[in-house]
Amino acid sequence: MKISKQQITTKIHLIISVLIVVPVAFIYGFNPSTQFDIYLGTIDEKNFFKAIMGLYLGFSMLWILGIFKANYLKLALVSNLIFMLGLAFGRSLSFLIDGTPTHAYIFRVIGEFFLGVYGLWVLKYINSNKVSLN
């Protein structure tokens, strides 16, 4: 199976997103203290992080559908750019209100902005060039 340059251009950020978001989802859901200074003490706190895990995994499933099924690509692109830009804007708001976080979080916000803006560009590219989604 040959992968075209167009397929790489329109789907690479979805693949990158899945490769990052799925492991992070499981970390949030089962052991956030391994990667973050977070120690869950109540059932409600654990439930909250499992819900975040489910949300991340749900979006990841949609992105995987968009990677493999052309009729889901635009939906996957829109959901990915909203997801990534939502995270990036939330982190940016935290920078302004709470102060500068560690370098890892600064790197993450840059990555989220990049993936979100790239998704926006891909949507524009698909719409303006009448690109086949197969």
Rosetta constraint file for C-alpha pairs under 8 A:
AtomPair CA 3 CA 7 HARMONIC 6.43 0.50
AtomPair CA 3 CA 8 HARMONIC 7.21 0.50
AtomPair CA 4 CA 8 HARMONIC 6.51 0.50
AtomPair CA 5 CA 9 HARMONIC 6.11 0.50
AtomPair CA 6 CA 10 HARMONIC 6.12 0.50
AtomPair CA 7 CA 11 HARMONIC 5.89 0.50
AtomPair CA 7 CA 12 HARMONIC 7.85 0.50
AtomPair CA 7 CA 134 HARMONIC 7.83 0.50
AtomPair CA 8 CA 12 HARMONIC 5.24 0.50
AtomPair CA 9 CA 122 HARMONIC 7.57 0.50
AtomPair CA 10 CA 122 HARMONIC 5.77 0.50
AtomPair CA 10 CA 126 HARMONIC 7.99 0.50
AtomPair CA 11 CA 15 HARMONIC 6.49 0.50
AtomPair CA 11 CA 67 HARMONIC 6.03 0.50
AtomPair CA 12 CA 16 HARMONIC 6.23 0.50
AtomPair CA 13 CA 17 HARMONIC 5.94 0.50
AtomPair CA 13 CA 115 HARMONIC 6.16 0.50
AtomPair CA 13 CA 118 HARMONIC 7.39 0.50
AtomPair CA 13 CA 119 HARMONIC 7.24 0.50
AtomPair CA 14 CA 18 HARMONIC 6.20 0.50
AtomPair CA 14 CA 63 HARMONIC 5.92 0.50
AtomPair CA 14 CA 64 HARMONIC 7.52 0.50
AtomPair CA 14 CA 67 HARMONIC 7.00 0.50
AtomPair CA 14 CA 76 HARMONIC 7.86 0.50
AtomPair CA 14 CA 77 HARMONIC 7.54 0.50
AtomPair CA 14 CA 80 HARMONIC 7.26 0.50
AtomPair CA 15 CA 19 HARMONIC 6.21 0.50
AtomPair CA 15 CA 63 HARMONIC 7.79 0.50
AtomPair CA 15 CA 64 HARMONIC 7.60 0.50
AtomPair CA 15 CA 67 HARMONIC 7.43 0.50
AtomPair CA 16 CA 20 HARMONIC 6.31 0.50
AtomPair CA 17 CA 21 HARMONIC 5.76 0.50
AtomPair CA 17 CA 60 HARMONIC 7.69 0.50
AtomPair CA 17 CA 80 HARMONIC 7.99 0.50
AtomPair CA 17 CA 115 HARMONIC 7.76 0.50
AtomPair CA 18 CA 22 HARMONIC 5.74 0.50
AtomPair CA 18 CA 60 HARMONIC 5.48 0.50
AtomPair CA 18 CA 63 HARMONIC 7.10 0.50
AtomPair CA 18 CA 64 HARMONIC 7.40 0.50
AtomPair CA 19 CA 23 HARMONIC 7.14 0.50
AtomPair CA 20 CA 24 HARMONIC 6.45 0.50
AtomPair CA 21 CA 25 HARMONIC 5.93 0.50
AtomPair CA 21 CA 56 HARMONIC 6.43 0.50
AtomPair CA 21 CA 57 HARMONIC 7.56 0.50
AtomPair CA 21 CA 60 HARMONIC 7.01 0.50
AtomPair CA 22 CA 26 HARMONIC 6.56 0.50
AtomPair CA 22 CA 56 HARMONIC 6.89 0.50
AtomPair CA 22 CA 57 HARMONIC 6.07 0.50
AtomPair CA 22 CA 60 HARMONIC 6.74 0.50
AtomPair CA 23 CA 27 HARMONIC 6.30 0.50
AtomPair CA 24 CA 28 HARMONIC 6.10 0.50
AtomPair CA 24 CA 53 HARMONIC 7.96 0.50
AtomPair CA 25 CA 29 HARMONIC 6.06 0.50
AtomPair CA 25 CA 52 HARMONIC 7.14 0.50
AtomPair CA 25 CA 53 HARMONIC 4.35 0.50
AtomPair CA 25 CA 54 HARMONIC 7.39 0.50
AtomPair CA 25 CA 56 HARMONIC 5.67 0.50
AtomPair CA 25 CA 57 HARMONIC 6.47 0.50
AtomPair CA 26 CA 30 HARMONIC 5.86 0.50
AtomPair CA 26 CA 31 HARMONIC 7.64 0.50
AtomPair CA 26 CA 53 HARMONIC 6.18 0.50
AtomPair CA 27 CA 31 HARMONIC 5.13 0.50
AtomPair CA 27 CA 32 HARMONIC 5.16 0.50
AtomPair CA 27 CA 34 HARMONIC 7.64 0.50
AtomPair CA 27 CA 35 HARMONIC 7.55 0.50
AtomPair CA 28 CA 32 HARMONIC 4.73 0.50
AtomPair CA 28 CA 49 HARMONIC 5.64 0.50
AtomPair CA 28 CA 50 HARMONIC 6.92 0.50
AtomPair CA 28 CA 52 HARMONIC 7.11 0.50
AtomPair CA 28 CA 53 HARMONIC 5.93 0.50
AtomPair CA 29 CA 46 HARMONIC 7.53 0.50
AtomPair CA 29 CA 49 HARMONIC 5.19 0.50
AtomPair CA 29 CA 50 HARMONIC 4.31 0.50
AtomPair CA 29 CA 51 HARMONIC 7.58 0.50
AtomPair CA 29 CA 52 HARMONIC 7.13 0.50
AtomPair CA 29 CA 53 HARMONIC 5.03 0.50
AtomPair CA 30 CA 50 HARMONIC 7.34 0.50
AtomPair CA 32 CA 36 HARMONIC 5.79 0.50
AtomPair CA 32 CA 37 HARMONIC 7.89 0.50
AtomPair CA 32 CA 38 HARMONIC 6.19 0.50
AtomPair CA 32 CA 39 HARMONIC 7.38 0.50
AtomPair CA 33 CA 37 HARMONIC 5.75 0.50
AtomPair CA 33 CA 38 HARMONIC 4.99 0.50
AtomPair CA 33 CA 39 HARMONIC 5.63 0.50
AtomPair CA 40 CA 45 HARMONIC 5.75 0.50
AtomPair CA 40 CA 46 HARMONIC 6.09 0.50
AtomPair CA 41 CA 45 HARMONIC 6.74 0.50
AtomPair CA 41 CA 46 HARMONIC 7.60 0.50
AtomPair CA 42 CA 46 HARMONIC 6.43 0.50
AtomPair CA 43 CA 47 HARMONIC 5.96 0.50
AtomPair CA 44 CA 48 HARMONIC 6.11 0.50
AtomPair CA 45 CA 49 HARMONIC 6.47 0.50
AtomPair CA 46 CA 50 HARMONIC 6.22 0.50
AtomPair CA 47 CA 51 HARMONIC 6.15 0.50
AtomPair CA 48 CA 52 HARMONIC 6.39 0.50
AtomPair CA 49 CA 53 HARMONIC 6.18 0.50
AtomPair CA 50 CA 54 HARMONIC 6.22 0.50
AtomPair CA 51 CA 55 HARMONIC 6.19 0.50
AtomPair CA 52 CA 56 HARMONIC 6.17 0.50
AtomPair CA 53 CA 57 HARMONIC 6.11 0.50
AtomPair CA 54 CA 58 HARMONIC 5.92 0.50
AtomPair CA 55 CA 59 HARMONIC 6.29 0.50
AtomPair CA 56 CA 60 HARMONIC 6.15 0.50
AtomPair CA 57 CA 61 HARMONIC 6.17 0.50
AtomPair CA 58 CA 62 HARMONIC 6.52 0.50
AtomPair CA 59 CA 63 HARMONIC 6.29 0.50
AtomPair CA 59 CA 79 HARMONIC 7.37 0.50
AtomPair CA 59 CA 80 HARMONIC 7.63 0.50
AtomPair CA 60 CA 64 HARMONIC 6.18 0.50
AtomPair CA 61 CA 65 HARMONIC 6.26 0.50
AtomPair CA 62 CA 66 HARMONIC 6.28 0.50
AtomPair CA 62 CA 72 HARMONIC 7.71 0.50
AtomPair CA 62 CA 75 HARMONIC 7.96 0.50
AtomPair CA 62 CA 76 HARMONIC 5.78 0.50
AtomPair CA 63 CA 67 HARMONIC 6.24 0.50
AtomPair CA 63 CA 73 HARMONIC 7.71 0.50
AtomPair CA 63 CA 76 HARMONIC 4.86 0.50
AtomPair CA 63 CA 77 HARMONIC 7.49 0.50
AtomPair CA 63 CA 80 HARMONIC 7.23 0.50
AtomPair CA 64 CA 68 HARMONIC 6.42 0.50
AtomPair CA 65 CA 69 HARMONIC 5.51 0.50
AtomPair CA 65 CA 72 HARMONIC 6.06 0.50
AtomPair CA 65 CA 73 HARMONIC 7.39 0.50
AtomPair CA 65 CA 76 HARMONIC 7.48 0.50
AtomPair CA 66 CA 70 HARMONIC 6.28 0.50
AtomPair CA 66 CA 71 HARMONIC 7.33 0.50
AtomPair CA 66 CA 72 HARMONIC 4.50 0.50
AtomPair CA 66 CA 73 HARMONIC 3.90 0.50
AtomPair CA 66 CA 74 HARMONIC 7.29 0.50
AtomPair CA 66 CA 75 HARMONIC 7.27 0.50
AtomPair CA 66 CA 76 HARMONIC 5.13 0.50
AtomPair CA 66 CA 77 HARMONIC 7.59 0.50
AtomPair CA 67 CA 72 HARMONIC 7.96 0.50
AtomPair CA 67 CA 73 HARMONIC 6.51 0.50
AtomPair CA 69 CA 73 HARMONIC 6.74 0.50
AtomPair CA 69 CA 134 HARMONIC 7.58 0.50
AtomPair CA 70 CA 133 HARMONIC 5.11 0.50
AtomPair CA 70 CA 134 HARMONIC 5.16 0.50
AtomPair CA 71 CA 133 HARMONIC 7.49 0.50
AtomPair CA 72 CA 76 HARMONIC 6.04 0.50
AtomPair CA 73 CA 77 HARMONIC 6.06 0.50
AtomPair CA 73 CA 133 HARMONIC 7.17 0.50
AtomPair CA 74 CA 78 HARMONIC 6.14 0.50
AtomPair CA 74 CA 123 HARMONIC 7.20 0.50
AtomPair CA 75 CA 79 HARMONIC 6.07 0.50
AtomPair CA 76 CA 80 HARMONIC 5.94 0.50
AtomPair CA 77 CA 81 HARMONIC 6.18 0.50
AtomPair CA 77 CA 119 HARMONIC 5.82 0.50
AtomPair CA 77 CA 120 HARMONIC 7.75 0.50
AtomPair CA 77 CA 122 HARMONIC 7.87 0.50
AtomPair CA 77 CA 123 HARMONIC 7.00 0.50
AtomPair CA 78 CA 82 HARMONIC 6.19 0.50
AtomPair CA 78 CA 119 HARMONIC 7.33 0.50
AtomPair CA 78 CA 120 HARMONIC 7.71 0.50
AtomPair CA 78 CA 123 HARMONIC 7.87 0.50
AtomPair CA 79 CA 83 HARMONIC 5.96 0.50
AtomPair CA 80 CA 84 HARMONIC 6.00 0.50
AtomPair CA 80 CA 116 HARMONIC 6.79 0.50
AtomPair CA 80 CA 119 HARMONIC 7.02 0.50
AtomPair CA 81 CA 85 HARMONIC 5.78 0.50
AtomPair CA 81 CA 115 HARMONIC 6.95 0.50
AtomPair CA 81 CA 116 HARMONIC 4.10 0.50
AtomPair CA 81 CA 117 HARMONIC 6.91 0.50
AtomPair CA 81 CA 118 HARMONIC 7.95 0.50
AtomPair CA 81 CA 119 HARMONIC 5.39 0.50
AtomPair CA 81 CA 120 HARMONIC 6.47 0.50
AtomPair CA 82 CA 86 HARMONIC 5.64 0.50
AtomPair CA 82 CA 116 HARMONIC 6.96 0.50
AtomPair CA 83 CA 87 HARMONIC 6.28 0.50
AtomPair CA 83 CA 116 HARMONIC 7.65 0.50
AtomPair CA 84 CA 88 HARMONIC 6.13 0.50
AtomPair CA 84 CA 112 HARMONIC 4.90 0.50
AtomPair CA 84 CA 113 HARMONIC 6.57 0.50
AtomPair CA 84 CA 115 HARMONIC 6.47 0.50
AtomPair CA 84 CA 116 HARMONIC 5.02 0.50
AtomPair CA 85 CA 89 HARMONIC 5.90 0.50
AtomPair CA 85 CA 112 HARMONIC 6.28 0.50
AtomPair CA 85 CA 113 HARMONIC 5.77 0.50
AtomPair CA 85 CA 116 HARMONIC 5.15 0.50
AtomPair CA 85 CA 117 HARMONIC 7.67 0.50
AtomPair CA 86 CA 90 HARMONIC 6.07 0.50
AtomPair CA 87 CA 91 HARMONIC 6.12 0.50
AtomPair CA 87 CA 109 HARMONIC 7.50 0.50
AtomPair CA 87 CA 112 HARMONIC 6.82 0.50
AtomPair CA 88 CA 92 HARMONIC 6.04 0.50
AtomPair CA 88 CA 109 HARMONIC 5.04 0.50
AtomPair CA 88 CA 110 HARMONIC 7.57 0.50
AtomPair CA 88 CA 112 HARMONIC 5.44 0.50
AtomPair CA 88 CA 113 HARMONIC 5.68 0.50
AtomPair CA 89 CA 93 HARMONIC 6.08 0.50
AtomPair CA 90 CA 94 HARMONIC 6.30 0.50
AtomPair CA 91 CA 95 HARMONIC 6.24 0.50
AtomPair CA 91 CA 109 HARMONIC 6.56 0.50
AtomPair CA 92 CA 96 HARMONIC 6.47 0.50
AtomPair CA 92 CA 109 HARMONIC 7.47 0.50
AtomPair CA 93 CA 97 HARMONIC 6.16 0.50
AtomPair CA 94 CA 98 HARMONIC 5.14 0.50
AtomPair CA 94 CA 99 HARMONIC 6.78 0.50
AtomPair CA 95 CA 99 HARMONIC 4.70 0.50
AtomPair CA 95 CA 100 HARMONIC 5.17 0.50
AtomPair CA 95 CA 101 HARMONIC 7.04 0.50
AtomPair CA 96 CA 100 HARMONIC 7.85 0.50
AtomPair CA 101 CA 105 HARMONIC 6.08 0.50
AtomPair CA 101 CA 106 HARMONIC 6.77 0.50
AtomPair CA 102 CA 106 HARMONIC 6.58 0.50
AtomPair CA 103 CA 107 HARMONIC 6.13 0.50
AtomPair CA 104 CA 108 HARMONIC 6.24 0.50
AtomPair CA 105 CA 109 HARMONIC 6.26 0.50
AtomPair CA 106 CA 110 HARMONIC 6.39 0.50
AtomPair CA 107 CA 111 HARMONIC 6.24 0.50
AtomPair CA 108 CA 112 HARMONIC 6.05 0.50
AtomPair CA 109 CA 113 HARMONIC 6.08 0.50
AtomPair CA 110 CA 114 HARMONIC 6.12 0.50
AtomPair CA 111 CA 115 HARMONIC 6.10 0.50
AtomPair CA 112 CA 116 HARMONIC 6.02 0.50
AtomPair CA 113 CA 117 HARMONIC 5.98 0.50
AtomPair CA 114 CA 118 HARMONIC 5.89 0.50
AtomPair CA 115 CA 119 HARMONIC 6.10 0.50
AtomPair CA 116 CA 120 HARMONIC 6.37 0.50
AtomPair CA 117 CA 121 HARMONIC 6.20 0.50
AtomPair CA 118 CA 122 HARMONIC 6.17 0.50
AtomPair CA 119 CA 123 HARMONIC 6.27 0.50
AtomPair CA 120 CA 124 HARMONIC 6.35 0.50
AtomPair CA 121 CA 125 HARMONIC 5.99 0.50
AtomPair CA 122 CA 126 HARMONIC 6.02 0.50
AtomPair CA 123 CA 127 HARMONIC 6.15 0.50
AtomPair CA 124 CA 128 HARMONIC 5.89 0.50
AtomPair CA 125 CA 129 HARMONIC 5.88 0.50
AtomPair CA 125 CA 131 HARMONIC 7.71 0.50
AtomPair CA 126 CA 130 HARMONIC 5.76 0.50
AtomPair CA 126 CA 131 HARMONIC 4.98 0.50
AtomPair CA 126 CA 132 HARMONIC 7.83 0.50
AtomPair CA 127 CA 131 HARMONIC 7.00 0.50
